[in-house]
Amino acid sequence: MKFNTFAKSAHVFVALSLFGFFGANAAELSMDVLQGEYWWGGHTFMGGQMPYSADRDFKDNLINNNSCNQTVGLLLSSKGRWIWNNEPFSIEFKGGKIALKDNGKGEFLTGSAQDATLRGAFREASAKFFPADGKLPDELLFTAPQWNTWVEMTYNQNQKDILAYAESIIKNGFEPGVIMIDDTWQHAYGVWDFNYKRFPNPKEMCDKLHKMGFKVMLWVCPYVGLDTWEIREELWTKEGCGCIRDAWGNLAVFHWWNGRSACVDFSSPMGRKWFKEKLDFLQKEYGVDGFKFDAGDMSAYAFKFTAHTPEGATAHGQSKAYGEFGMQYPLNEYRTVWQLAGRPIAQRLQDKGNGWHDMRQCVTDILACGVLGYSFCCPDMIGGGQWIVFHGDRAKKANFKVVARSAQMHALMPMMQFSLNPWRVMTNPGDEKYLDAIVKAGKIRAKYAGKILALAKESAKTGEPIAAHMEYAFPGNGFENVKDQWALGQDMIVAPVLSEWDKRDVVLPPGKWRDDLGVVHTGPVKLKLENIPLDRLPYYELVK
């Protein structure tokens, strides 16, 4: 094993940048890409671009940017090499070389694992920089489907419709799980209590949902309305400030997708204490079980501001502090974090559309999450989380075949999340086939829920992925660019249909593999599947 702060081999050097965007002391790293070497790292949102290699040019930038999803200052190679920096950096693959520059505050560490594989690189880097802590998010996130209210209710969250939604889930034969009540259940941003006009008895609602078998999550964010009591009397006082301030010490105003607000400073004990008191009240008063923590994107903090700590006065510092805050609630969900691989945080990919390319991106990004240490991850919402697709005139053009195939893709992922009511796919005669396929996907999930939970528990100890890239699970088989199937452990391979043509290729490593129809295939082999029925999810289990 090699471990270098300043690598001294002929193909690696570290220097200081004396000027430019990256600051006066930006560290630089240049490395040759080895023959036949492939790399993963940085933004999980770039899963579709991974692996990076000498065959094509690529640029990315982690500074003030996590591309709406999970990010880590890590690069891993199929040859067992790794690169780490505690600070964000830019990435460029060009002309067979890797060129990296950080933000002027970190240093690049490099190494080569004795096990010269992608898995070997992950294990060594994980052990050094983000060891798993043995903790797991709430088990119900893995064992049952999640139900998010966003697509059906958007900005009209209300007690009557939420209870009707939950009752319909049971009535239509689906399994209860976590129900996530999305944005606008609250009085205002930062006024974290139920809007009593739309939630006349939230305690009664939570009790009913619990009785039906659900756990209840509420959407929250770090933003606070500028004209609220909470700002004037609780977060901006003579005794201190729990909010982010601008470069001149005034209250910083954030422009985000729902307007202009102040923002809690999560590097501040005052800010953390205030937010915790609000969330703990919701749990004690109404029986709320957990929270969906939205926002926290680095890009929102991409300006000069002041905070309680120097680290907190950086975009990545605030993003990380916000993520760390939510770990005290086992029932949590985040969409974007920095440098929190191996921690007990449930993640979700950013909202996707209702198209085949969106499904394929869900798979590639989930594989990137696993490789980079974010194994507790959900591939967005079934059929797509962009609510507008399913509303108004656009709903007439929604692709319900995508919804059905998406449910299959979710079924054997670490987590499975609905938002669109599955029974809404039945809008025309013959649409029962879509609902039947979705119901069958739910049954597949139930069949293998124990396996997925066992892998999640193991991941809590080792940090290794639940849904693993084929190259990670079966190195040495030329699987580096196989990005449309994955391994569940060492004994199961999942290959969902990801196109409208009802066909796909499947690659299997050495061994005997029994498919979902009972047919045994001897690997290594490449299978060509055609005319795959709408209700079929191809998967393969190792015959022992």
N, C-alpha and C positions, 0 to 999 in steps of 0.2 A: 504493500500500500504506500502511496506517495501523498504527501500533504504539503502544499506550498502556499505561503503567503505571496511571495514573489517568485514565480516559476522561472527557472534559469536554463531550461533546455533551449535548443537552437530555434525551436518553432514557437516559443512563448516569450513574451516580454511584457512588463508593466512599466508604464511611464506616467508622467504628470503632464496634464494639459494646462498650459499657462494662460489660455484665453478662451473665449467662445461661450456658447450657450451653457456649457456644463460647469462653469465656474473656474476659479483660479487654480484649484487643486484637484480637478477631476481625474480620477484614476482611469487608465486605459489598459485594455488587455487585448492582445492579438494572438490568435492561434491558428495553425493549419488544421483543416478538416482532414482526417485520415482517410485513406482509401476505403470505401465501403462503410463509412461511418455516418450515422444519422443522429440528430439531436432533437430533444424536446425541451420546452421551458418557457418561462415568462408568463404571458397571458393565456389562461385556459380558453379564452374566446378565440384564440388562434389555433385551436385544435385542428381545424380543417387545413391549415397550412403546414402542420407538423406531419412528419419529421422534417427538420431542416437538413440540408446536405450540401455538398459541393456542386450538385447538379444545377442549381438555380439560385438566383439572387433573392434576398429577403431582407426587409427592414422592419423593425418594431421599436417601440419606445415605452418603457415602463414609468418614466419620470412624470409625475402628476397625472398618471393615467393607468387605470386598471380595466379599461374597456368594458365597464359595466359588470364584470365578473371577477372571479378569484384570480389573484396574481401572486407570484412568488419570485424572488431574486435568485433563481436557480436555473441552470441548464444541465441536462443529463444526456449522455451519449450511449449508443448501442455498443460501444467498445469499452464501457465501464468508466469513462471519464466524467467528471462533474466540475461545474463552476458555481461559486456562491458569492453573493454580496448582500450584506444587510441593508444596503441602500438601493433604490431603483436605478436602472441603467438603460442605455439604448443598446440595441442589438442590430448587427448587420452581418449577413452572410454574403460574401462576394468574392469571386475569383478563387474559390477554394479556401478562403480564410474566414475566421470569425473575428469581428472587431467590436469591442464593447467599450462604453464610456459610462461612468456613473455620475452622480449629481455633485460630486466634490466632497462628499462626507464619508465615503466608505472605502473598502479595499476588496479586491478580487482574490478569492481563495480558490485554488484548483487542486485536483487530486485524481488518482486513478485507482479504482477498486481492484483487488486481487481477482475477484469474479468479474471478468471483463465483459459484462453484459449490461443491458439497461437496468435490469433488476439489481445487479451488483452495485451499479452507480447510485440507484435510489437508496438502497439499504445503507450504504456508507454515508451518503449525504444526510439522510434522515437521522441517523444515529448521532451525527455531529451537530446538526443545526436545527432540526425540528422533530425531536424524538416524540413518539406517541406517548400520551400520558395515561393510557389505560381507561380513559373515560369515554362514554358513548352518549350521544344525544338520546332522547326518549325513544324507547324501543318501538313504540307504536308507529313512529315515522317509517319504520322498515317493514313491519309485519302486516300493515293494512293500507289501503289506498288513502291518500290525503284528499281533502275536499276544500277547495278554495272558492270563496263566494264572488270573486272579482268579475269574471266574465258574465255571470248572470245578473249581478246587481250594480256593478261599477260604483258610481258615486251616489247610489241610493241604498246603502246598507241599512237594513231595518229589521226589527225583531220578527215581524210577521212573516216576511219572505224568507228569512234565514231558517226559521222553524219549518216552513213549508218545504224548503230545499232539503233539509235533513230528513223530513218525513218521506219525501219522494225517493231519496236514496234507499231507504229501508224498503219502501213499497215496491220499488223496481228490482229488488233482489240483490242490491249491492251491499258490500260490507261497510259498516261504519268505521271511521278512523279518526284522524285529527281533522277538525273543521276549522278553517282559517277565515276569520271575519276580516275583510279587507278595509281599505281606507274609507273614511267618513262615518264610521261607527261613533267617533268621538265628537265632542263639542267643537273643537278647533285644533289646529296643529299646536302641540304643546299643552293643550288642555285635555289631559288624558283621563277623561271620564265619559261615560256613555251620554250621547245626546238623547235626553229623555223624551223628546218629541217623537223620535223614531224607535226608541228602546224604552217603553214605559216601565218595564220590570226586568232589567238585565239579569238579576239573580235568578228569577224564575226561568228565564230563557236558558241560562247555563245549567240549571238543575235539570231541565227537560232534555237538553242535549246530552248531559251525562247519563241520564236514565236510558237514552236510546243507544248508548255505547260510544259516544263521541268524547274526545277531549277538545277543549276550546282554546284557540290561539287568536290573538288580536294583532292587527297591523299597527306598527308604530314607526316613527322616523326620528331623526335627531333635530328636526326643525321646530321652531317655536314662533307663533304669530307675533308680529312686532307690536301690536296694540293690546296684548293680553296682560292680565294681572300677573301672570307667571313671570313675564319679563320684568315688569315694573317693580314688583314687590318680592319676588323670590330669587331671580337669577341675576339681577342687576341692582345691587344694594350697596350701602355704605360699607358693609362688612366684607364684600368681595364680589367677584364676578364668576358665574358659572357658564358664561357664553364666550364664544370666540369674538375677539375684538379686531378691528382693522389695524393698519400699520400706525395709526395715530392714537390708538387706545380707545376709539369709539366703538360702539356696538356694530359688528360687521353685519351687512345685509347680504343674504344669499339669494341668488336667482335660481330657482329650480323649477321642475315641471308643474308645480302647483302654485307658483307665484313667488313672492318675496318673503323671506322669514329670517329670523335670527337662528343661530345654531348652537346647540349644547357643546361645550368644550369637554371632551371626554378625557383629556389629560388633567382636568381639574377635579380635585376631591369634592368641591362644591357642586360641580355639574353632575358628576356620577351619583352623588348622594341624592340630589334632587330627582334625577331620573329614576333611580331605584325606588325611592319613596312612592312615586307615582305608580310604577308597575306593581309594587308590592301591595299597594292599596287595592288595585284591580283584582289581584289574586285573593286577598283576604275578604274583600267586600262582596265580590260576585262569584268567586269560584273559578276565575279564569286560570287556565293551566299553563299558558306560555305565550310567546310573542314572536311575530314575524317582523324582523328588523330590516326595514327597507332603507334605501339611500346609503350614504357613507362612501360614495364614489370619490376617488381621488380628484377627479376633474372639477368637482364642486369646490375644492379647497385650493385650486390652482391660482392663488394670488397671495400677495404678501399680507400676512396677518399675525396677530400675537395671541398667545395662549399661555396656559399655566406653566408649561415646561417647554424647553427648546425643541424637544422631539415632537411635542404636541403642536408646535407652530409650523409643521410641515404637512403636506397633503397626505403622505403615506403614514405619518405618525397619527393623525386623526383617524384615518381609515382603520388602522390597526387597533387603536384604543377603543373605538366603537365596537369592533368585532370581539375584543377581549371582554368588554362589558357584558355582552349577551350570554357568555358561556356560563354565567351563574344560574341561568335558567335552562334546565335540560331540554325543555321543549322550546326550541328556537329555530329560526331560519334566517339566513343571510343570503343576499344576492351578490355582494361584492365585499371582498376583504383583501388585505395585504399581509403577507408573511405570517399566516396562521395555519399553515399546513400541519397535519397531525393533531389538531385540537378538536374537542367535541362540539363542533359547529355543524349544523345541518345547512347545506348550501343548496341554492337553486340557480340554474342557468337563467340568463336574462330572457325577457319575453320574446318568443319567436312567433312567426307568422303561421299561416295555415297552408303550407306548401311542402312539397317533397324535399326541396333543398333545406328547409327548416328542420325536417326530421333528420336528414343526414348530418346537419350541423350539431344537432343534439347529441348524436352518437360520437362524433369526433371530439366535441368539447367535453363530454363525460369521460372519454378515454384520456384526454389531457388532464382533467381533474385528478383522475386516479394516479397517473404518472407523477404528478406534482404534489401529491400528498393530501389532496382534498377529496378523500374517498367517500365521505358522507354527502353525496350530491344527488339532486333530483333534476332530470332533464326538462325543465320548464313544466308547462301544463299540457295535458293531453289535447292534441289538435291545434295547439298554439295558444299563447297567453295574451296575444294582442286582441283585446276584447272587441274592437270595432269591427273585426271580421265577421262577428256573429250577431251584429245588430243592424237594424234598419234594412235598407235595400241590399246591403252587402251580404247579409245572411243568406240571400237567395243564391249567392255564388260560392258559399262555403263548400269546401271539399270534404264531404263526410267519409270518403274512402281514406283520406289522410287521417281523419280522426280515429278510424278503426285501426289502421296500421300503426298509428302513434300509440294507441292503447297497448298493442302488442309489444312495441318497442319498450314502453315503460314497464311492462309486466315483469321482466327479468333484469331491470336496472336496480340500483340500490334503493330507489324510492319511486313511487308511482303517485302522480298528482292529477286529479280531475279539477276542472273549473266549469267548463261547459257541461250542462246536464247531459249525460249520455243519451237519454231518451229523446233529446231534441233532434237527433239525427233522423228520426222518422218523420219526414215532412212530405214524402211522396209515396205512392204505392210501391212496394218492393224494398223500401228502405229498412225493413226489418233485418235484412242481412247485415247491415252495419251494426245495429244494436246487438245482434247475436254474436258477432265477432268481438265486440267490446266486452260482453258478458263472459265469453269464453276466455278472453285475456285476463279478466279478473280472477277466474278460476285457476288459471295457470299461476298467477301471482300467489293465490292462497296455497296452492300445492307446494310451491318452493319458498314460501315465506320463512320457514324454519332454516333453510339453507342460507338465505340472504342474511337473516339475523345472525347466524353463526359466523358468516364471513365478516359482518359488521363488528361483532365482538372481537374477532381475531384482528381486524384492522385497528381497533382501539388499542391493541397491545403492540402491534408491529408497524402501524401506519401504512401498510401496503393496500393497494386498491381492492375494492370489492368487484367492480367491473374493470377488468384488466385488459390492456392492449395485448394483442396476440404476440407481439414481439417481447413484451414483458413476461408473459406466462410461458411462452414456448420459444426461447431464443435459439438462433442457429438454423431456423427453417425458412429464412427469407421473408419474414412476415412484417418487416419494418413499415411497409406502405399499405398494409391491410388495415383499413380504417372503418369498415362497415360491419364488423362483427367483433365480439369480445368474449373473454373467458370469465366464467364465474368459478373461481378457484382453479385447480388444476384438472378438474374432472368434468367440466361442462363448458360448452361453446354455444353462444347464442348468435343467430344470424337472421335478423328480422328483414322483412321486405321493405325497401326504402325507395321504391319507384312505382309509378303507376302501371308498369308493364307486367307485374306479377311474376317476376323472375329475378334471379340473382345467382352469382357464383359463391361457393363456400369452400374455404380451404381448411383442411384438417391436418393436424400434426400426426406423427407416428402413433399407432395404437388402434384399438378397435372402438368405434364410436357408434352408439345406437341412437338413431334419430327419434324425433317425436312420433313417428309413425311405426316405430319398432324395427326399422331396417338397420342392419349393422354394416358400417363402412370401415374398411381397413386403410389407415393412413400411413404415410402421407398421401393425400389425394386432393384433387380439386374437383368439386361437384358442380354441375350445372343444373340448377332447378328452374323449371318452367311451369307456367300455368298453376302457380301456387294459389290454392283456394284462399278466399278472403278471410276465412276464420283460422288459417294455419299460421303459427309462429314456428319456423324451423329452429330446432335446437338439438344438441347432440351431447350425450352423456357417455363418459368413458366406461367401457365394459371391463370390469375388474375380475 
